[in-house]
Amino acid sequence: MDVEIGLQTLLVVSGVTAAAPFIVVALRRLKVPQVVVLIVGGVIIGPSVLDWGNPVSVELLSDVGLGFLFLLAGYELDMALFRERGGRRAVVAWFVTAAIAVLVTGALAASGLVHAFVPVALGLTTTAFGALLPILRDNGMLSGRFREFIMPAGAVGEFLPIVGIAIFLGAKGKFLGLLSLVAMGLVALALTYLPRLARGGRLSRITTEGQHETSQITLRLTLFLLLALLVVASKFGLDVVLGAFLAGVVLRRWAPGDVHSLESKLDAIGYGFFIPVFFVVSGMSLNLQSIADAPLRLVGFFFLLLAVRGLPSLVLYRRDLHIVQRWQMVLLTATALPLLVALAAVGLRTGEMLPENAAALVGAGVLSVVVFPGLAVALNKRVPAEDLLPTTAAQPD
C-alpha cells in the first residue's frame, strides 16, 4: 500500500512538473518564475487543498532534489570570485546582516514572540542561491557586472548559514560540530586531489572513453560523489545541504573528461526531474492551517527577510552597482527557502521553535521565492545598457 501511495503521489508531482513550463509560457507577460509555479502547484495538490498525495511518501526523492539544488549551486560558484571585490563585499554584507539579525531576533525573543533564537537569527541571514540560479539563468542575469556581485552574495548567504547550523545546531554540540565541519572540509579537499592520482593512467583512459557510452562513467562517478558527501555529512551530524554544496565545489575541480557535456547531463537530471520534485513537495508540505491561524507571523517574517538580509545591499553596494541593480540585490539576497525548511525542522525537533513560527518561517520563505525574484526580473529592463557589461578593472575598496 505504501508503494502504491508513493507511486500515485509521484505521478501527481510529475504532472505538476510537466505542466509547469506550459503555465510559465501562458503567463509569460507576468514574468512568473517556474519555481513559483512548482511551489504553488505543490500547495494545490497537497494535503491542505486537494490532498492528491502524501509528501512523506516521496520524501527521499525530494531530499535528493535538494541535494542536486546545492550541488549545482556549489558547481556554479567560482572560488576565485572571493579574491575579488564582489567576494569581499559579499562576506562583509553577510556579517552586517548577521549582526542585524541577532539584534532583531533578540528583541523578538525578549517580547516572547520567538523561543528559538539561533534558528530564527540564522534564517534571517539566508539566501536561496540554488533556487535563484535557474531564474537568473533563464533571464540572462548571470553575465556582466551583476554576476560579479550576485554570485558570491548568493553563495555566502547559503554557505555561511550552513556553517552556523553545523556549529550551533549540530546534534553533537558546538565544539564537536566545529570539528565535524573541519573534518568534512578536509574530506572534500582530499577528494579534489584523487583524480590527479589517476591522471594519465588506465583509470583515466577508461573514464574518458566511457563518458559518452552506455556506461556514462563520469555521470555515475558524479552521482556517487554527491551521495557519498551527503552520507558523510549526515554521519558527522551536519546538515546534508553542506555535503551537497561541497560536492558541487569539489566537482568543479574534480570533473574529468568533457566538462561541458557533464554539465548538460547534470542539468538534465537535476532540473529535469529531482529539483522540480523538491519544489513541488515543499509546496505540498506547507502547513496552511498554522499559517491561517497566525497570518501576521508570516507577514512579519516576510518583511524581516527583506529588511534584514536585503536592505543592507542598498548601502553596501552603492559604489559598485547602479541603483536598479542594488534593488535587484535587495530582492534576490532576501529570497530564502531551502535552509528555512531545514532550520524549521531543527527547531521543531529540539522543541525550541513554536509550531506556528516554524510554519510562518517556511511560509515566508515560499512567499519570498514567489514574489522577490519576479520583481527583480521585472527591474532588469530598467538597468542601463552600460551596466550590463563586465567591469574592466577592479575598483579600490
matplotlib code that plots the C-alpha trace (Angstrom):
import matplotlib.pyplot as plt

x = [0.0, 2.8, 4.4, 1.1, 0.7, 4.2, 3.7, 0.4, 2.0, 4.9, 2.5, 0.7, 4.0, 5.4, 2.2, 2.8, 6.5, 5.4, 2.7, 4.9, 6.7, 3.5, 2.0, 5.1, 4.7, 1.0, 1.9, 5.0, 3.7, 3.7, 7.3, 6.4, 9.5, 8.9, 9.9, 6.8, 4.5, 6.1, 5.6, 2.0, 1.2, 2.5, 0.3, -2.8, -2.2, -1.0, -2.9, -4.0, -6.1, -6.9, -5.0, -4.0, -0.8, 1.3, 4.6, 6.2, 5.9, 8.3, 10.5, 13.6, 13.3, 12.7, 15.9, 17.9, 16.4, 17.5, 21.0, 21.0, 20.0, 23.0, 25.3, 24.7, 24.9, 28.3, 29.4, 28.4, 30.5, 33.9, 36.0, 38.2, 35.3, 36.2, 39.6, 37.8, 35.9, 32.5, 33.6, 34.9, 31.7, 29.6, 31.3, 31.1, 27.4, 26.6, 28.3, 26.4, 23.2, 24.1, 24.7, 21.3, 19.6, 21.0, 19.6, 16.2, 15.8, 16.9, 14.2, 11.6, 12.8, 12.6, 9.0, 8.1, 7.4, 10.3, 11.7, 14.2, 16.8, 19.5, 17.4, 15.4, 18.5, 20.3, 17.1, 17.2, 20.7, 20.0, 19.8, 18.3, 21.2, 20.4, 16.8, 17.8, 20.2, 17.6, 15.8, 18.9, 20.0, 16.6, 16.6, 20.2, 21.2, 24.4, 26.7, 28.4, 28.9, 25.9, 27.3, 30.4, 28.4, 25.3, 27.2, 29.3, 26.5, 24.2, 26.9, 27.8, 24.2, 23.8, 27.2, 27.8, 24.3, 25.1, 28.3, 26.2, 23.8, 26.8, 28.3, 25.3, 22.6, 24.6, 23.4, 26.9, 27.3, 29.2, 32.8, 32.2, 30.1, 33.1, 35.4, 33.0, 32.8, 36.6, 36.7, 34.0, 36.1, 39.2, 37.3, 36.1, 39.6, 41.0, 38.5, 39.7, 43.2, 42.0, 41.8, 45.4, 46.4, 44.7, 45.6, 47.3, 46.8, 44.4, 41.6, 41.8, 41.6, 38.6, 36.8, 37.4, 36.4, 33.3, 31.9, 29.6, 28.9, 26.1, 28.3, 28.2, 31.2, 31.7, 28.0, 27.9, 31.0, 29.5, 26.3, 28.4, 30.4, 27.2, 25.7, 29.0, 29.3, 25.6, 26.2, 29.5, 27.8, 24.9, 27.3, 29.2, 25.9, 25.8, 23.0, 23.1, 23.0, 26.6, 27.6, 25.8, 27.3, 30.8, 30.2, 29.5, 32.6, 34.7, 33.1, 34.2, 37.9, 37.3, 35.3, 37.3, 36.8, 34.2, 33.1, 30.5, 28.9, 28.8, 27.2, 24.4, 23.8, 23.6, 21.2, 19.1, 18.9, 18.7, 16.4, 14.6, 13.4, 14.8, 14.9, 11.3, 10.2, 11.8, 9.9, 6.6, 7.0, 8.0, 4.6, 2.8, 4.4, 3.4, 1.0, -1.6, -3.7, -0.9, -0.4, -4.1, -4.2, -1.4, -1.1, 0.7, 3.7, 4.2, 3.9, 6.3, 9.0, 8.5, 9.3, 12.1, 13.8, 13.6, 14.8, 17.5, 19.0, 18.1, 18.2, 21.8, 22.7, 21.4, 24.2, 27.0, 27.0, 26.4, 29.9, 29.6, 26.1, 23.5, 20.6, 18.3, 20.8, 21.1, 17.4, 17.7, 20.4, 18.0, 15.2, 17.4, 19.5, 16.3, 14.9, 15.1, 13.6, 15.6, 17.6, 14.4, 12.9, 15.9, 16.0, 12.3, 12.8, 15.7, 13.7, 10.7, 12.9, 14.6, 11.2, 12.6, 10.6, 6.9, 5.0, 3.3, 6.7, 8.1, 5.1, 5.3, 9.1, 8.8, 5.7, 7.7, 10.4, 7.9, 6.4, 9.9, 10.5, 7.1, 7.5, 11.1, 12.7, 9.8, 10.2, 14.0, 13.5, 10.9, 13.5, 16.1, 14.8, 15.4, 19.2, 21.3, 23.0, 26.5, 25.8, 25.2, 28.8, 31.5, 33.8, 37.1, 39.2, 39.0, 38.0, 39.6, 37.7]
y = [0.0, 2.4, 1.7, 2.4, 5.7, 6.7, 5.9, 7.8, 10.8, 10.7, 10.6, 13.7, 15.5, 14.6, 16.0, 19.4, 19.4, 18.6, 21.3, 24.0, 25.1, 25.4, 27.5, 29.7, 30.3, 31.1, 33.6, 35.0, 38.6, 38.3, 37.0, 34.3, 32.1, 28.4, 27.8, 29.8, 27.6, 24.4, 25.6, 26.8, 23.6, 21.6, 23.6, 22.9, 19.1, 18.9, 17.8, 21.4, 21.7, 18.8, 16.1, 14.2, 12.8, 12.3, 14.3, 11.9, 9.1, 10.9, 12.5, 10.6, 11.9, 15.4, 15.2, 14.1, 17.1, 19.4, 17.8, 18.5, 22.0, 22.6, 20.5, 22.7, 25.9, 24.8, 23.9, 27.3, 29.0, 30.1, 30.4, 33.0, 35.4, 35.6, 37.1, 39.9, 42.9, 41.2, 38.3, 40.6, 42.7, 39.6, 38.4, 41.9, 42.1, 38.8, 39.7, 43.0, 41.1, 38.6, 41.4, 43.0, 39.5, 39.0, 42.4, 41.9, 38.3, 39.3, 41.9, 39.3, 36.9, 39.5, 40.2, 36.4, 36.1, 33.9, 31.0, 29.5, 32.3, 30.7, 29.1, 32.3, 34.5, 32.2, 32.1, 35.8, 35.7, 33.0, 33.4, 30.7, 30.7, 27.3, 28.2, 31.5, 30.0, 28.7, 32.0, 34.1, 31.7, 31.9, 35.7, 36.3, 37.8, 35.7, 37.9, 41.3, 43.4, 42.0, 38.4, 39.5, 40.6, 38.4, 35.1, 35.5, 37.2, 34.2, 31.7, 33.4, 33.6, 29.9, 28.6, 30.6, 29.9, 26.2, 26.6, 28.2, 25.3, 22.9, 24.7, 26.0, 23.5, 20.3, 17.2, 16.7, 20.1, 23.3, 22.0, 18.7, 20.4, 22.7, 19.7, 17.8, 20.8, 20.9, 17.2, 17.5, 20.2, 18.0, 15.1, 17.4, 18.8, 15.2, 14.3, 17.2, 15.5, 12.0, 12.5, 13.6, 10.2, 8.5, 11.1, 9.6, 6.0, 3.3, 4.5, 7.9, 6.4, 4.2, 7.2, 9.4, 6.6, 5.7, 9.1, 9.2, 5.4, 3.5, 3.2, 7.1, 6.8, 10.5, 11.0, 7.9, 9.0, 12.4, 10.9, 8.7, 11.8, 13.6, 10.7, 10.0, 13.5, 13.6, 10.4, 11.7, 15.0, 13.1, 10.8, 13.9, 15.2, 18.0, 19.2, 17.3, 20.5, 21.2, 17.9, 18.7, 22.2, 20.9, 18.2, 20.9, 22.9, 19.7, 18.7, 22.0, 20.9, 17.2, 16.6, 14.6, 14.5, 16.6, 19.0, 20.8, 17.5, 16.6, 20.0, 19.3, 15.9, 17.2, 19.9, 17.3, 15.1, 17.9, 20.4, 17.8, 15.8, 15.9, 19.7, 20.3, 17.4, 19.2, 22.4, 20.7, 18.6, 21.8, 23.3, 20.1, 20.2, 23.7, 23.8, 26.3, 25.8, 27.0, 30.0, 30.8, 30.7, 33.3, 35.1, 38.1, 36.0, 35.0, 38.6, 39.7, 37.1, 38.0, 41.7, 40.8, 38.8, 41.8, 44.3, 42.2, 40.3, 42.5, 46.2, 46.4, 45.9, 49.3, 50.8, 48.3, 48.1, 51.9, 52.2, 49.1, 48.8, 51.0, 51.8, 49.5, 46.6, 47.4, 46.9, 43.7, 42.6, 43.5, 41.3, 38.4, 38.2, 38.3, 35.3, 32.2, 28.8, 25.5, 26.5, 27.8, 24.4, 22.8, 25.4, 24.9, 21.2, 21.6, 24.0, 21.6, 18.6, 20.2, 21.6, 25.2, 26.6, 27.2, 25.3, 28.5, 30.2, 27.2, 27.3, 31.1, 31.0, 28.4, 30.2, 33.5, 31.6, 30.3, 33.8, 35.3, 32.8, 33.7, 37.5, 38.7, 37.1, 38.1, 41.7, 41.5, 40.2, 42.9, 45.5, 44.1, 46.1, 49.3, 48.6, 50.9, 49.0, 50.0, 48.4, 45.0, 44.9, 43.3, 45.5, 46.3, 46.9, 46.2, 49.3, 50.1, 49.2]
z = [0.0, 0.9, -2.6, -4.3, -2.4, -3.3, -7.0, -7.0, -5.3, -7.7, -10.6, -9.4, -8.6, -12.1, -13.6, -11.9, -13.0, -16.6, -16.7, -15.1, -18.3, -20.2, -17.4, -17.4, -21.2, -20.7, -18.0, -19.8, -19.7, -15.9, -15.8, -13.3, -12.4, -12.9, -9.3, -8.2, -10.4, -8.9, -5.3, -5.9, -7.7, -4.7, -2.4, -4.6, -4.8, -1.2, 1.9, 2.7, -0.5, -2.9, -0.9, -4.0, -2.5, 0.6, 0.6, 3.1, 0.5, -1.9, 0.8, -0.3, -3.9, -2.5, -0.4, -3.5, -5.3, -2.5, -2.8, -6.6, -6.0, -3.7, -5.9, -8.9, -6.7, -5.5, -9.0, -10.4, -7.7, -8.8, -5.7, -7.5, -7.0, -3.3, -4.2, -6.0, -4.8, -5.1, -2.9, -0.2, -0.3, 0.0, 3.2, 4.7, 3.8, 5.4, 8.7, 8.7, 8.1, 10.9, 13.4, 12.5, 12.7, 16.2, 17.4, 15.7, 17.0, 20.5, 20.5, 19.3, 22.0, 24.7, 23.7, 23.8, 20.1, 19.4, 21.5, 19.1, 18.9, 16.9, 14.1, 13.6, 13.6, 11.1, 9.0, 8.5, 7.0, 4.3, 0.6, -1.7, -4.1, -5.6, -6.1, -7.7, -10.2, -12.7, -12.5, -13.1, -15.9, -17.7, -17.6, -18.7, -15.3, -14.9, -17.0, -16.8, -13.7, -11.8, -11.9, -10.1, -7.1, -7.0, -7.4, -4.2, -2.3, -3.0, -2.2, 1.1, 2.0, 1.6, 2.8, 6.0, 7.5, 6.8, 8.8, 11.5, 11.5, 11.8, 14.7, 16.8, 15.9, 15.3, 17.2, 18.7, 20.3, 19.3, 19.7, 18.1, 15.4, 14.6, 14.5, 12.2, 9.9, 9.6, 9.0, 6.3, 4.6, 4.7, 3.2, 0.4, -0.1, -0.3, -3.0, -5.2, -5.4, -6.1, -9.9, -10.0, -8.8, -11.8, -14.4, -17.4, -16.2, -17.3, -15.0, -16.7, -20.1, -19.1, -17.7, -20.7, -23.2, -21.3, -20.6, -23.6, -23.8, -22.1, -19.0, -18.6, -16.2, -15.4, -14.6, -12.4, -10.6, -10.0, -8.6, -6.3, -5.2, -4.3, -2.4, -0.6, 0.7, 1.7, 3.7, 5.2, 6.2, 7.8, 9.7, 11.0, 12.3, 9.8, 7.5, 4.2, 2.2, 3.4, 1.8, -1.4, -1.6, -1.0, -3.6, -6.2, -5.2, -5.4, -8.7, -10.4, -9.9, -10.0, -13.1, -15.7, -19.5, -21.3, -18.6, -20.8, -21.6, -17.9, -17.1, -19.6, -18.2, -14.6, -15.7, -17.4, -14.4, -11.8, -13.5, -15.5, -12.5, -9.0, -8.4, -9.6, -7.3, -4.3, -5.0, -5.5, -2.3, -0.5, -1.5, -0.5, 2.9, 3.7, 6.7, 5.6, 8.7, 11.0, 8.7, 8.6, 12.4, 12.7, 9.3, 10.8, 11.8, 8.2, 7.1, 9.8, 8.8, 5.1, 5.7, 8.1, 5.4, 3.1, 5.8, 7.5, 4.6, 1.7, 2.5, 3.6, -0.1, -0.9, 1.2, 0.9, -2.9, -3.5, -5.2, -7.2, -8.8, -10.4, -8.1, -10.0, -9.7, -6.0, -5.6, -7.5, -5.0, -2.2, -3.6, -4.7, -1.5, 0.6, -1.3, 1.0, 1.2, 1.4, 4.6, 6.2, 5.8, 7.4, 10.3, 11.0, 11.1, 13.6, 15.7, 15.9, 16.5, 19.5, 20.8, 20.8, 17.9, 18.2, 15.5, 14.3, 14.0, 12.0, 9.6, 9.3, 8.7, 5.9, 4.5, 4.4, 2.5, 0.0, -0.4, -0.9, -3.7, -5.2, -5.0, -4.9, -8.0, -10.2, -9.1, -9.6, -13.2, -13.9, -12.9, -15.3, -18.3, -16.3, -16.0, -18.2, -21.1, -19.9, -16.5, -18.2, -19.4, -17.3, -15.2, -16.9, -13.8, -10.1, -8.0, -4.7, -1.5]

ax = plt.figure().add_subplot(projection="3d")
ax.plot(x, y, z, "-o")
ax.set_aspect("equal")
plt.show()
